[in-house]
Amino acid sequence: MPKQLLAAAPRKAAIGDYEERQLQPNEVKVKVEYASPKHGSELAGFRGESPHTADYFDEEWNMFLTREASDKETDGGFGRWNLGNQWVGIITEAGADVTEYAIGDRVCCYGGVRETHIVNAVNNYYLKKVPAGMSWKNAVCFDPAQFALGGIRDAHVRAGDRVAIFGLGAIGQIAAQMAKLAGASWVAVIDPIEKRREVAIRAGADAAFDPVNQDVGLELKKATGKLGVDVIIETSASEFALQSSLRGLAYGGTIAFVGWARAFKGGLDFGREAHFNNAKIVFSRACSEPNPDYPRWSWRRIEDVCWDMLLKGQINCEEVINPVVPFLESAEGYEQFVDQRPDLSIKLGVNFV
């Protein structure tokens, strides 16, 4: 039987079997070559900390409401939950109604880390063709790229701006590259993990700071002649990073808060720089509709632009996907590199080849 990566219990991953169903006329079967999980929202569920467990976000009310008792999963879905976000593979079978794809095509889509996928192939926007020359690592960064671009746009990064990126997971790494593409004159990156700072510098960032050993807000002011940076993209969702952002931000500057935060427990004081410096904080989520620039921009337009940038190589994700582990070692790899030792990774890759 084919195998997949599962969340077996809180903070415990495992390789398990699954049964393949019959292919429908509108579907294709794909043999997966590479895959990658999420290190943010998926990790919260893996740790049993997701706000969606006890509550749900109601689209009509635009607020979290308490789930009915009958709607709550007492086990959180563990043992059935296929971990993973995106994959790249080769089509091995195609249904009779499929005309846009052919056996042998390399494609990318959303889905868990597993050996095969059966997906709709008729008018499926998310089943992307991966042409020769496009890196699989770029393809599986389609999801984080959207939230990076959303933050860049929501913060109104303009040519000549000085920009700082807090948090150098996949979203932050890509946001730093996008800030340069948008015309930023100076891009600083901030992360406690040296490996992540080094990758961002090699990708074009101008300066890097360690928030554990440096007063980052003060360093940003020093580097900009006491003015501070015009824009900050905050992807770590840390209250301490947000406080440092407020210290290093220029008067009247903008912070795009991209990270998915949990309840803050301390370290944030709006009575200090935030109160004196006319700071603006924009909560940025690329997939929330309508887009702040609706009707000109939408989530779909953000998706289109991101795929085009990744396809053309304007964004380089070769070092963002790091490390890459064999599929049969992916359970241990997920526990170590995603959950326990993020200092050893940026975005985990899984290799089936």
ZADO-1210 file (C-alpha; in nm, 4 decimals, padded with zeros to 6 digits):
<atoms>
<atom x="00.0000" y="00.0000" z="00.0000" code="MET" pos="1"/>
<atom x="00.1171" y="00.3565" z="-00.0619" code="PRO" pos="2"/>
<atom x="00.2377" y="00.5561" z="00.2364" code="LYS" pos="3"/>
<atom x="00.1907" y="00.9076" z="00.3722" code="GLN" pos="4"/>
<atom x="00.3179" y="01.1343" z="00.6488" code="LEU" pos="5"/>
<atom x="00.0715" y="01.1554" z="00.9381" code="LEU" pos="6"/>
<atom x="00.0254" y="01.3565" z="01.2552" code="ALA" pos="7"/>
<atom x="-00.0072" y="01.0541" z="01.4837" code="ALA" pos="8"/>
<atom x="-00.0423" y="01.2469" z="01.8121" code="ALA" pos="9"/>
<atom x="00.0427" y="01.5950" z="01.9396" code="PRO" pos="10"/>
<atom x="00.4064" y="01.6579" z="01.8396" code="ARG" pos="11"/>
<atom x="00.4408" y="01.3027" z="01.7023" code="LYS" pos="12"/>
<atom x="00.4665" y="01.2227" z="01.3288" code="ALA" pos="13"/>
<atom x="00.4545" y="00.8799" z="01.1637" code="ALA" pos="14"/>
<atom x="00.4538" y="00.7097" z="00.8246" code="ILE" pos="15"/>
<atom x="00.1249" y="00.5290" z="00.7609" code="GLY" pos="16"/>
<atom x="-00.0589" y="00.3452" z="00.4834" code="ASP" pos="17"/>
<atom x="-00.3524" y="00.4776" z="00.2826" code="TYR" pos="18"/>
<atom x="-00.5840" y="00.3292" z="00.0221" code="GLU" pos="19"/>
<atom x="-00.6068" y="00.4738" z="-00.3267" code="GLU" pos="20"/>
<atom x="-00.9541" y="00.5196" z="-00.4705" code="ARG" pos="21"/>
<atom x="-01.0569" y="00.4714" z="-00.8308" code="GLN" pos="22"/>
<atom x="-00.9669" y="00.7480" z="-01.0749" code="LEU" pos="23"/>
<atom x="-01.2636" y="00.9551" z="-01.1958" code="GLN" pos="24"/>
<atom x="-01.2905" y="01.0822" z="-01.5580" code="PRO" pos="25"/>
<atom x="-01.1974" y="01.4379" z="-01.4517" code="ASN" pos="26"/>
<atom x="-00.8927" y="01.3370" z="-01.2490" code="GLU" pos="27"/>
<atom x="-00.5250" y="01.2543" z="-01.2817" code="VAL" pos="28"/>
<atom x="-00.3012" y="01.0386" z="-01.0686" code="LYS" pos="29"/>
<atom x="00.0363" y="01.1843" z="-00.9785" code="VAL" pos="30"/>
<atom x="00.3485" y="01.0097" z="-00.8541" code="LYS" pos="31"/>
<atom x="00.5006" y="01.2567" z="-00.6095" code="VAL" pos="32"/>
<atom x="00.8684" y="01.3470" z="-00.6448" code="GLU" pos="33"/>
<atom x="00.9048" y="01.6262" z="-00.3895" code="TYR" pos="34"/>
<atom x="00.6924" y="01.7829" z="-00.1167" code="ALA" pos="35"/>
<atom x="00.7057" y="02.0348" z="00.1645" code="SER" pos="36"/>
<atom x="00.5018" y="02.1024" z="00.4803" code="PRO" pos="37"/>
<atom x="00.4093" y="02.4356" z="00.6375" code="LYS" pos="38"/>
<atom x="00.6092" y="02.5617" z="00.9346" code="HIS" pos="39"/>
<atom x="00.3457" y="02.8027" z="01.0653" code="GLY" pos="40"/>
<atom x="-00.0268" y="02.7333" z="01.0819" code="SER" pos="41"/>
<atom x="00.0153" y="02.3581" z="01.0266" code="GLU" pos="42"/>
<atom x="00.2674" y="02.3425" z="01.3099" code="LEU" pos="43"/>
<atom x="00.0146" y="02.4957" z="01.5498" code="ALA" pos="44"/>
<atom x="-00.2225" y="02.2093" z="01.4745" code="GLY" pos="45"/>
<atom x="00.0580" y="01.9529" z="01.5053" code="PHE" pos="46"/>
<atom x="00.1333" y="02.0854" z="01.8521" code="ARG" pos="47"/>
<atom x="-00.2348" y="02.0835" z="01.9468" code="GLY" pos="48"/>
<atom x="-00.2382" y="02.4638" z="01.9813" code="GLU" pos="49"/>
<atom x="-00.4567" y="02.5719" z="01.6902" code="SER" pos="50"/>
<atom x="-00.7388" y="02.8187" z="01.7738" code="PRO" pos="51"/>
<atom x="-00.9540" y="02.6233" z="01.5284" code="HIS" pos="52"/>
<atom x="-00.9716" y="02.3264" z="01.7661" code="THR" pos="53"/>
<atom x="-01.2221" y="02.4720" z="02.0127" code="ALA" pos="54"/>
<atom x="-01.3438" y="02.7631" z="01.7993" code="ASP" pos="55"/>
<atom x="-01.4015" y="02.8399" z="01.4320" code="TYR" pos="56"/>
<atom x="-01.3818" y="03.1557" z="01.2243" code="PHE" pos="57"/>
<atom x="-01.7291" y="03.2510" z="01.1035" code="ASP" pos="58"/>
<atom x="-01.7103" y="03.4240" z="00.7642" code="GLU" pos="59"/>
<atom x="-02.0470" y="03.5954" z="00.8123" code="GLU" pos="60"/>
<atom x="-01.9638" y="03.7423" z="01.1526" code="TRP" pos="61"/>
<atom x="-01.5906" y="03.7814" z="01.0761" code="ASN" pos="62"/>
<atom x="-01.5030" y="03.6562" z="01.4215" code="MET" pos="63"/>
<atom x="-01.4147" y="03.3381" z="01.6070" code="PHE" pos="64"/>
<atom x="-01.7107" y="03.1587" z="01.7628" code="LEU" pos="65"/>
<atom x="-01.7208" y="02.8559" z="01.9911" code="THR" pos="66"/>
<atom x="-01.7784" y="02.5224" z="01.8207" code="ARG" pos="67"/>
<atom x="-02.0781" y="02.3175" z="01.9174" code="GLU" pos="68"/>
<atom x="-01.9872" y="02.0204" z="02.1331" code="ALA" pos="69"/>
<atom x="-02.0914" y="01.7816" z="01.8545" code="SER" pos="70"/>
<atom x="-01.8569" y="01.9581" z="01.6125" code="ASP" pos="71"/>
<atom x="-01.5451" y="01.9199" z="01.8230" code="LYS" pos="72"/>
<atom x="-01.2985" y="01.6422" z="01.7452" code="GLU" pos="73"/>
<atom x="-01.1862" y="01.5020" z="02.0766" code="THR" pos="74"/>
<atom x="-00.8697" y="01.3624" z="01.9197" code="ASP" pos="75"/>
<atom x="-00.7954" y="01.6655" z="01.6998" code="GLY" pos="76"/>
<atom x="-00.7881" y="01.4456" z="01.3900" code="GLY" pos="77"/>
<atom x="-00.4583" y="01.2874" z="01.4925" code="PHE" pos="78"/>
<atom x="-00.3913" y="00.9563" z="01.3251" code="GLY" pos="79"/>
<atom x="-00.5868" y="01.0624" z="01.0146" code="ARG" pos="80"/>
<atom x="-00.4245" y="01.3973" z="00.9345" code="TRP" pos="81"/>
<atom x="-00.1893" y="01.3922" z="00.6353" code="ASN" pos="82"/>
<atom x="00.0818" y="01.6483" z="00.7088" code="LEU" pos="83"/>
<atom x="00.2037" y="01.8654" z="00.4243" code="GLY" pos="84"/>
<atom x="00.1285" y="02.1705" z="00.2152" code="ASN" pos="85"/>
<atom x="00.2480" y="02.1366" z="-00.1448" code="GLN" pos="86"/>
<atom x="00.4032" y="01.8761" z="-00.3731" code="TRP" pos="87"/>
<atom x="00.5549" y="01.8308" z="-00.7181" code="VAL" pos="88"/>
<atom x="00.5171" y="01.5108" z="-00.9209" code="GLY" pos="89"/>
<atom x="00.4628" y="01.3378" z="-01.2547" code="ILE" pos="90"/>
<atom x="00.1198" y="01.2482" z="-01.3953" code="ILE" pos="91"/>
<atom x="00.1018" y="00.8703" z="-01.4417" code="THR" pos="92"/>
<atom x="-00.2695" y="00.8279" z="-01.5257" code="GLU" pos="93"/>
<atom x="-00.5346" y="01.0589" z="-01.6712" code="ALA" pos="94"/>
<atom x="-00.9137" y="01.0313" z="-01.6846" code="GLY" pos="95"/>
<atom x="-01.1084" y="01.0423" z="-02.0109" code="ALA" pos="96"/>
<atom x="-01.2293" y="01.3997" z="-01.9564" code="ASP" pos="97"/>
<atom x="-00.8829" y="01.5447" z="-01.8936" code="VAL" pos="98"/>
<atom x="-00.7620" y="01.7575" z="-02.1865" code="THR" pos="99"/>
<atom x="-00.5307" y="02.0186" z="-02.0279" code="GLU" pos="100"/>
<atom x="-00.2776" y="01.7674" z="-01.8930" code="TYR" pos="101"/>
<atom x="-00.1043" y="01.4576" z="-02.0253" code="ALA" pos="102"/>
<atom x="00.0732" y="01.1568" z="-01.8812" code="ILE" pos="103"/>
<atom x="00.4318" y="01.2597" z="-01.8140" code="GLY" pos="104"/>
<atom x="00.3526" y="01.6225" z="-01.7271" code="ASP" pos="105"/>
<atom x="00.5208" y="01.7534" z="-01.4145" code="ARG" pos="106"/>
<atom x="00.2725" y="01.9377" z="-01.1943" code="VAL" pos="107"/>
<atom x="00.2479" y="02.1079" z="-00.8564" code="CYS" pos="108"/>
<atom x="-00.0545" y="02.1284" z="-00.6284" code="CYS" pos="109"/>
<atom x="-00.1666" y="02.1606" z="-00.2686" code="TYR" pos="110"/>
<atom x="-00.1776" y="01.8443" z="-00.0608" code="GLY" pos="111"/>
<atom x="-00.0057" y="01.6321" z="00.1999" code="GLY" pos="112"/>
<atom x="00.3270" y="01.4527" z="00.1950" code="VAL" pos="113"/>
<atom x="00.2374" y="01.1171" z="00.0400" code="ARG" pos="114"/>
<atom x="00.3545" y="00.8925" z="-00.2412" code="GLU" pos="115"/>
<atom x="00.0665" y="00.9635" z="-00.4815" code="THR" pos="116"/>
<atom x="-00.2164" y="01.2095" z="-00.5266" code="HIS" pos="117"/>
<atom x="-00.5413" y="01.1858" z="-00.7212" code="ILE" pos="118"/>
<atom x="-00.6662" y="01.5329" z="-00.8073" code="VAL" pos="119"/>
<atom x="-00.9221" y="01.7062" z="-01.0234" code="ASN" pos="120"/>
<atom x="-00.7633" y="01.8088" z="-01.3544" code="ALA" pos="121"/>
<atom x="-01.0550" y="01.9920" z="-01.5183" code="VAL" pos="122"/>
<atom x="-01.0529" y="02.3679" z="-01.4570" code="ASN" pos="123"/>
<atom x="-00.8345" y="02.3249" z="-01.1498" code="ASN" pos="124"/>
<atom x="-00.6441" y="02.6514" z="-01.1038" code="TYR" pos="125"/>
<atom x="-00.4208" y="02.5006" z="-00.8370" code="TYR" pos="126"/>
<atom x="-00.2901" y="02.2144" z="-01.0495" code="LEU" pos="127"/>
<atom x="00.0074" y="02.4027" z="-01.1886" code="LYS" pos="128"/>
<atom x="00.2305" y="02.2768" z="-01.4689" code="LYS" pos="129"/>
<atom x="00.5978" y="02.2846" z="-01.3717" code="VAL" pos="130"/>
<atom x="00.7920" y="02.3372" z="-01.6940" code="PRO" pos="131"/>
<atom x="01.1469" y="02.2198" z="-01.7555" code="ALA" pos="132"/>
<atom x="01.3851" y="02.4644" z="-01.5975" code="GLY" pos="133"/>
<atom x="01.1582" y="02.5579" z="-01.3075" code="MET" pos="134"/>
<atom x="01.2979" y="02.4468" z="-00.9740" code="SER" pos="135"/>
<atom x="01.0749" y="02.2203" z="-00.7665" code="TRP" pos="136"/>
<atom x="01.1875" y="02.4248" z="-00.4670" code="LYS" pos="137"/>
<atom x="01.0394" y="02.7374" z="-00.6233" code="ASN" pos="138"/>
<atom x="00.7174" y="02.5513" z="-00.7014" code="ALA" pos="139"/>
<atom x="00.6548" y="02.4357" z="-00.3421" code="VAL" pos="140"/>
<atom x="00.7113" y="02.7934" z="-00.2208" code="CYS" pos="141"/>
<atom x="00.3976" y="02.9108" z="-00.4037" code="PHE" pos="142"/>
<atom x="00.2035" y="02.9253" z="-00.0761" code="ASP" pos="143"/>
<atom x="00.4483" y="03.1293" z="00.1378" code="PRO" pos="144"/>
<atom x="00.5177" y="03.3617" z="-00.1550" code="ALA" pos="145"/>
<atom x="00.1543" y="03.4748" z="-00.1502" code="GLN" pos="146"/>
<atom x="00.1738" y="03.5920" z="00.2106" code="PHE" pos="147"/>
<atom x="00.5095" y="03.7576" z="00.1480" code="ALA" pos="148"/>
<atom x="00.3658" y="03.9543" z="-00.1458" code="LEU" pos="149"/>
<atom x="00.0554" y="04.0394" z="00.0559" code="GLY" pos="150"/>
<atom x="00.2751" y="04.1922" z="00.3264" code="GLY" pos="151"/>
<atom x="00.4841" y="04.3870" z="00.0757" code="ILE" pos="152"/>
<atom x="00.1719" y="04.5304" z="-00.0848" code="ARG" pos="153"/>
<atom x="-00.0176" y="04.5990" z="00.2370" code="ASP" pos="154"/>
<atom x="00.2817" y="04.7904" z="00.3745" code="ALA" pos="155"/>
<atom x="00.3071" y="04.9912" z="00.0490" code="HIS" pos="156"/>
<atom x="00.6782" y="04.9311" z="-00.0065" code="VAL" pos="157"/>
<atom x="00.7975" y="05.1874" z="-00.2609" code="ARG" pos="158"/>
<atom x="01.1137" y="05.2544" z="-00.4569" code="ALA" pos="159"/>
<atom x="01.3809" y="05.3970" z="-00.2298" code="GLY" pos="160"/>
<atom x="01.2243" y="05.2776" z="00.0960" code="ASP" pos="161"/>
<atom x="01.4333" y="05.1294" z="00.3726" code="ARG" pos="162"/>
<atom x="01.2750" y="04.8007" z="00.4787" code="VAL" pos="163"/>
<atom x="01.3274" y="04.5528" z="00.7622" code="ALA" pos="164"/>
<atom x="01.2036" y="04.1944" z="00.7623" code="ILE" pos="165"/>
<atom x="01.1470" y="04.0292" z="01.1014" code="PHE" pos="166"/>
<atom x="01.1426" y="03.6481" z="01.0937" code="GLY" pos="167"/>
<atom x="01.3255" y="03.4502" z="00.8260" code="LEU" pos="168"/>
<atom x="01.1182" y="03.1439" z="00.7658" code="GLY" pos="169"/>
<atom x="01.0007" y="03.0940" z="00.4088" code="ALA" pos="170"/>
<atom x="00.7660" y="03.3951" z="00.4155" code="ILE" pos="171"/>
<atom x="01.0312" y="03.6292" z="00.5533" code="GLY" pos="172"/>
<atom x="01.3019" y="03.5040" z="00.3180" code="GLN" pos="173"/>
<atom x="01.0788" y="03.5589" z="00.0167" code="ILE" pos="174"/>
<atom x="00.9558" y="03.8963" z="00.1472" code="ALA" pos="175"/>
<atom x="01.3171" y="04.0175" z="00.1696" code="ALA" pos="176"/>
<atom x="01.3730" y="03.9284" z="-00.1967" code="GLN" pos="177"/>
<atom x="01.0427" y="04.0882" z="-00.2978" code="MET" pos="178"/>
<atom x="01.1297" y="04.4105" z="-00.1133" code="ALA" pos="179"/>
<atom x="01.4415" y="04.4378" z="-00.3295" code="LYS" pos="180"/>
<atom x="01.2378" y="04.3699" z="-00.6424" code="LEU" pos="181"/>
<atom x="00.9949" y="04.6436" z="-00.5357" code="ALA" pos="182"/>
<atom x="01.2819" y="04.8941" z="-00.5326" code="GLY" pos="183"/>
<atom x="01.3770" y="04.9119" z="-00.1652" code="ALA" pos="184"/>
<atom x="01.7106" y="05.0908" z="-00.1324" code="SER" pos="185"/>
<atom x="01.8115" y="04.8997" z="00.1819" code="TRP" pos="186"/>
<atom x="01.6761" y="04.5764" z="00.3275" code="VAL" pos="187"/>
<atom x="01.7648" y="04.4536" z="00.6746" code="ALA" pos="188"/>
<atom x="01.6725" y="04.1058" z="00.8010" code="VAL" pos="189"/>
<atom x="01.6241" y="03.9997" z="01.1611" code="ILE" pos="190"/>
<atom x="01.6190" y="03.6474" z="01.3022" code="ASP" pos="191"/>
<atom x="01.7827" y="03.4756" z="01.6012" code="PRO" pos="192"/>
<atom x="01.9007" y="03.1882" z="01.3787" code="ILE" pos="193"/>
<atom x="02.2361" y="03.2598" z="01.2137" code="GLU" pos="194"/>
<atom x="02.1778" y="03.0135" z="00.9301" code="LYS" pos="195"/>
<atom x="01.8639" y="03.1964" z="00.8245" code="ARG" pos="196"/>
<atom x="02.0333" y="03.5364" z="00.8347" code="ARG" pos="197"/>
<atom x="02.3179" y="03.4073" z="00.6168" code="GLU" pos="198"/>
<atom x="02.0767" y="03.2716" z="00.3556" code="VAL" pos="199"/>
<atom x="01.8958" y="03.6065" z="00.3360" code="ALA" pos="200"/>
<atom x="02.2230" y="03.7963" z="00.2943" code="ILE" pos="201"/>
<atom x="02.3293" y="03.5654" z="00.0110" code="ARG" pos="202"/>
<atom x="01.9903" y="03.6295" z="-00.1528" code="ALA" pos="203"/>
<atom x="02.0484" y="04.0052" z="-00.1535" code="GLY" pos="204"/>
<atom x="01.9648" y="04.1518" z="00.1885" code="ALA" pos="205"/>
<atom x="02.1935" y="04.4409" z="00.2885" code="ASP" pos="206"/>
<atom x="02.2240" y="04.3851" z="00.6633" code="ALA" pos="207"/>
<atom x="02.1315" y="04.1255" z="00.9245" code="ALA" pos="208"/>
<atom x="02.0706" y="04.1544" z="01.2971" code="PHE" pos="209"/>
<atom x="02.0426" y="03.9057" z="01.5834" code="ASP" pos="210"/>
<atom x="01.7550" y="03.9970" z="01.8190" code="PRO" pos="211"/>
<atom x="01.8980" y="03.7831" z="02.0980" code="VAL" pos="212"/>
<atom x="02.2269" y="03.9695" z="02.1213" code="ASN" pos="213"/>
<atom x="02.1414" y="04.3092" z="01.9722" code="GLN" pos="214"/>
<atom x="01.8926" y="04.5881" z="02.0400" code="ASP" pos="215"/>
<atom x="01.7495" y="04.5612" z="01.6899" code="VAL" pos="216"/>
<atom x="01.5349" y="04.8728" z="01.7136" code="GLY" pos="217"/>
<atom x="01.8371" y="05.0801" z="01.8094" code="LEU" pos="218"/>
<atom x="02.0530" y="04.9181" z="01.5413" code="GLU" pos="219"/>
<atom x="01.7956" y="05.0033" z="01.2738" code="LEU" pos="220"/>
<atom x="01.7970" y="05.3650" z="01.3897" code="LYS" pos="221"/>
<atom x="02.1776" y="05.3738" z="01.3866" code="LYS" pos="222"/>
<atom x="02.1909" y="05.2296" z="01.0362" code="ALA" pos="223"/>
<atom x="01.9494" y="05.4923" z="00.9033" code="THR" pos="224"/>
<atom x="02.0922" y="05.8062" z="01.0644" code="GLY" pos="225"/>
<atom x="01.8384" y="05.7974" z="01.3516" code="LYS" pos="226"/>
<atom x="01.5424" y="05.8017" z="01.1115" code="LEU" pos="227"/>
<atom x="01.4419" y="05.4349" z="01.1303" code="GLY" pos="228"/>
<atom x="01.3118" y="05.2185" z="00.8497" code="VAL" pos="229"/>
<atom x="01.0105" y="05.3197" z="00.6428" code="ASP" pos="230"/>
<atom x="00.8511" y="04.9755" z="00.6377" code="VAL" pos="231"/>
<atom x="00.8706" y="04.6605" z="00.8469" code="ILE" pos="232"/>
<atom x="00.7343" y="04.3214" z="00.7434" code="ILE" pos="233"/>
<atom x="00.6840" y="04.1211" z="01.0631" code="GLU" pos="234"/>
<atom x="00.6472" y="03.7478" z="00.9934" code="THR" pos="235"/>
<atom x="00.7536" y="03.5892" z="01.3235" code="SER" pos="236"/>
<atom x="00.4330" y="03.6731" z="01.5153" code="ALA" pos="237"/>
<atom x="00.6449" y="03.7401" z="01.8248" code="SER" pos="238"/>
<atom x="00.5442" y="04.0178" z="02.0631" code="GLU" pos="239"/>
<atom x="00.9126" y="04.0880" z="02.1256" code="PHE" pos="240"/>
<atom x="00.9724" y="04.1262" z="01.7515" code="ALA" pos="241"/>
<atom x="00.6759" y="04.3623" z="01.7279" code="LEU" pos="242"/>
<atom x="00.8163" y="04.5724" z="02.0126" code="GLN" pos="243"/>
<atom x="01.1552" y="04.5882" z="01.8384" code="SER" pos="244"/>
<atom x="00.9745" y="04.6783" z="01.5159" code="SER" pos="245"/>
<atom x="00.8095" y="04.9748" z="01.6849" code="LEU" pos="246"/>
<atom x="01.1485" y="05.0899" z="01.8148" code="ARG" pos="247"/>
<atom x="01.3186" y="05.0680" z="01.4767" code="GLY" pos="248"/>
<atom x="01.0367" y="05.2115" z="01.2665" code="LEU" pos="249"/>
<atom x="01.0597" y="05.5631" z="01.1269" code="ALA" pos="250"/>
<atom x="00.8107" y="05.8241" z="01.2475" code="TYR" pos="251"/>
<atom x="00.4859" y="05.7572" z="01.0607" code="GLY" pos="252"/>
<atom x="00.6180" y="05.4315" z="00.9155" code="GLY" pos="253"/>
<atom x="00.4180" y="05.1141" z="00.8562" code="THR" pos="254"/>
<atom x="00.4416" y="04.7638" z="00.9989" code="ILE" pos="255"/>
<atom x="00.2725" y="04.4827" z="00.8076" code="ALA" pos="256"/>
<atom x="00.1998" y="04.2154" z="01.0666" code="PHE" pos="257"/>
<atom x="00.1987" y="03.9003" z="00.8538" code="VAL" pos="258"/>
<atom x="00.2689" y="03.6285" z="01.1121" code="GLY" pos="259"/>
<atom x="-00.0148" y="03.4255" z="01.2615" code="TRP" pos="260"/>
<atom x="00.0126" y="03.5146" z="01.6300" code="ALA" pos="261"/>
<atom x="-00.0967" y="03.3361" z="01.9449" code="ARG" pos="262"/>
<atom x="-00.2109" y="03.5192" z="02.2577" code="ALA" pos="263"/>
<atom x="00.0696" y="03.7523" z="02.3724" code="PHE" pos="264"/>
<atom x="00.1910" y="03.6941" z="02.7263" code="LYS" pos="265"/>
<atom x="00.4165" y="03.9963" z="02.7705" code="GLY" pos="266"/>
<atom x="00.6911" y="04.1963" z="02.6035" code="GLY" pos="267"/>
<atom x="00.4637" y="04.4407" z="02.4214" code="LEU" pos="268"/>
<atom x="00.4171" y="04.7977" z="02.5432" code="ASP" pos="269"/>
<atom x="00.2156" y="05.0387" z="02.3294" code="PHE" pos="270"/>
<atom x="00.2919" y="05.3164" z="02.5770" code="GLY" pos="271"/>
<atom x="00.6466" y="05.3520" z="02.4447" code="ARG" pos="272"/>
<atom x="00.7565" y="05.4122" z="02.0827" code="GLU" pos="273"/>
<atom x="00.4142" y="05.3221" z="01.9417" code="ALA" pos="274"/>
<atom x="00.2538" y="05.6075" z="02.1354" code="HIS" pos="275"/>
<atom x="00.5109" y="05.8707" z="02.0389" code="PHE" pos="276"/>
<atom x="00.5943" y="05.7911" z="01.6766" code="ASN" pos="277"/>
<atom x="00.2595" y="05.7719" z="01.4944" code="ASN" pos="278"/>
<atom x="00.3263" y="05.4121" z="01.3924" code="ALA" pos="279"/>
<atom x="00.0850" y="05.2286" z="01.1661" code="LYS" pos="280"/>
<atom x="00.0259" y="04.8548" z="01.2069" code="ILE" pos="281"/>
<atom x="-00.1541" y="04.6759" z="00.9252" code="VAL" pos="282"/>
<atom x="-00.2644" y="04.3176" z="00.9815" code="PHE" pos="283"/>
<atom x="-00.1851" y="04.1429" z="00.6551" code="SER" pos="284"/>
<atom x="-00.3357" y="03.8152" z="00.5274" code="ARG" pos="285"/>
<atom x="-00.3138" y="03.7662" z="00.1521" code="ALA" pos="286"/>
<atom x="-00.6116" y="03.5303" z="00.1299" code="CYS" pos="287"/>
<atom x="-00.8578" y="03.7542" z="00.3172" code="SER" pos="288"/>
<atom x="-01.1127" y="03.8959" z="00.0756" code="GLU" pos="289"/>
<atom x="-01.1844" y="04.1557" z="-00.0370" code="PRO" pos="290"/>
<atom x="-00.8226" y="04.2605" z="-00.0810" code="ASN" pos="291"/>
<atom x="-00.7346" y="04.6079" z="00.0581" code="PRO" pos="292"/>
<atom x="-00.6880" y="04.7187" z="-00.3045" code="ASP" pos="293"/>
<atom x="-01.0130" y="04.5614" z="-00.4299" code="TYR" pos="294"/>
<atom x="-01.1352" y="04.5570" z="-00.7026" code="PRO" pos="295"/>
<atom x="-00.7969" y="04.6018" z="-00.8739" code="ARG" pos="296"/>
<atom x="-00.6325" y="04.3341" z="-00.6595" code="TRP" pos="297"/>
<atom x="-00.7591" y="04.0051" z="-00.5242" code="SER" pos="298"/>
<atom x="-00.6111" y="03.6901" z="-00.3748" code="TRP" pos="299"/>
<atom x="-00.6228" y="03.5364" z="-00.7223" code="ARG" pos="300"/>
<atom x="-00.4156" y="03.8211" z="-00.8664" code="ARG" pos="301"/>
<atom x="-00.1624" y="03.7778" z="-00.5849" code="ILE" pos="302"/>
<atom x="-00.1476" y="03.4065" z="-00.6671" code="GLU" pos="303"/>
<atom x="-00.0979" y="03.4771" z="-01.0376" code="ASP" pos="304"/>
<atom x="00.1844" y="03.7226" z="-00.9741" code="VAL" pos="305"/>
<atom x="00.3596" y="03.4918" z="-00.7271" code="CYS" pos="306"/>
<atom x="00.3531" y="03.1905" z="-00.9599" code="TRP" pos="307"/>
<atom x="00.4857" y="03.4050" z="-01.2437" code="ASP" pos="308"/>
<atom x="00.7719" y="03.5351" z="-01.0272" code="MET" pos="309"/>
<atom x="00.8620" y="03.1843" z="-00.9135" code="LEU" pos="310"/>
<atom x="00.8333" y="03.0486" z="-01.2665" code="LEU" pos="311"/>
<atom x="01.0627" y="03.3174" z="-01.4083" code="LYS" pos="312"/>
<atom x="01.3163" y="03.2791" z="-01.1293" code="GLY" pos="313"/>
<atom x="01.2711" y="03.6326" z="-00.9991" code="GLN" pos="314"/>
<atom x="01.2520" y="03.4697" z="-00.6562" code="ILE" pos="315"/>
<atom x="01.5175" y="03.2119" z="-00.5656" code="ASN" pos="316"/>
<atom x="01.4079" y="02.9441" z="-00.3193" code="CYS" pos="317"/>
<atom x="01.7023" y="02.7061" z="-00.3569" code="GLU" pos="318"/>
<atom x="01.8269" y="02.7780" z="-00.0046" code="GLU" pos="319"/>
<atom x="01.4812" y="02.8433" z="00.1388" code="VAL" pos="320"/>
<atom x="01.3968" y="02.4718" z="00.1078" code="ILE" pos="321"/>
<atom x="01.6473" y="02.3416" z="00.3593" code="ASN" pos="322"/>
<atom x="01.7102" y="02.0695" z="00.4603" code="PRO" pos="323"/>
<atom x="01.5736" y="01.8024" z="00.2240" code="VAL" pos="324"/>
<atom x="01.5118" y="01.4561" z="00.3714" code="VAL" pos="325"/>
<atom x="01.4120" y="01.1224" z="00.2107" code="PRO" pos="326"/>
<atom x="01.0414" y="01.0440" z="00.2407" code="PHE" pos="327"/>
<atom x="01.0980" y="00.7398" z="00.4628" code="LEU" pos="328"/>
<atom x="01.2783" y="00.9684" z="00.7095" code="GLU" pos="329"/>
<atom x="01.0176" y="01.2449" z="00.6900" code="SER" pos="330"/>
<atom x="00.8455" y="01.1632" z="01.0215" code="ALA" pos="331"/>
<atom x="01.1686" y="01.2071" z="01.2146" code="GLU" pos="332"/>
<atom x="01.2571" y="01.5013" z="00.9895" code="GLY" pos="333"/>
<atom x="00.9271" y="01.6764" z="01.0580" code="TYR" pos="334"/>
<atom x="00.9610" y="01.6344" z="01.4336" code="GLU" pos="335"/>
<atom x="01.3185" y="01.7569" z="01.4336" code="GLN" pos="336"/>
<atom x="01.3371" y="02.0287" z="01.1687" code="PHE" pos="337"/>
<atom x="00.9834" y="02.1696" z="01.1853" code="VAL" pos="338"/>
<atom x="00.8901" y="02.1282" z="01.5521" code="ASP" pos="339"/>
<atom x="01.1887" y="02.0762" z="01.7805" code="GLN" pos="340"/>
<atom x="01.4923" y="02.2333" z="01.6091" code="ARG" pos="341"/>
<atom x="01.3859" y="02.5169" z="01.3784" code="PRO" pos="342"/>
<atom x="01.7410" y="02.6492" z="01.4095" code="ASP" pos="343"/>
<atom x="01.8451" y="02.3673" z="01.1748" code="LEU" pos="344"/>
<atom x="01.6008" y="02.4497" z="00.8963" code="SER" pos="345"/>
<atom x="01.4113" y="02.7127" z="00.7013" code="ILE" pos="346"/>
<atom x="01.1425" y="02.5146" z="00.5139" code="LYS" pos="347"/>
<atom x="01.1654" y="02.1364" z="00.5106" code="LEU" pos="348"/>
<atom x="01.1781" y="01.9537" z="00.1772" code="GLY" pos="349"/>
<atom x="01.0910" y="01.5864" z="00.1236" code="VAL" pos="350"/>
<atom x="01.2453" y="01.3840" z="-00.1570" code="ASN" pos="351"/>
<atom x="01.0675" y="01.0759" z="-00.3029" code="PHE" pos="352"/>
<atom x="01.3067" y="01.0272" z="-00.5961" code="VAL" pos="353"/>
</atoms>
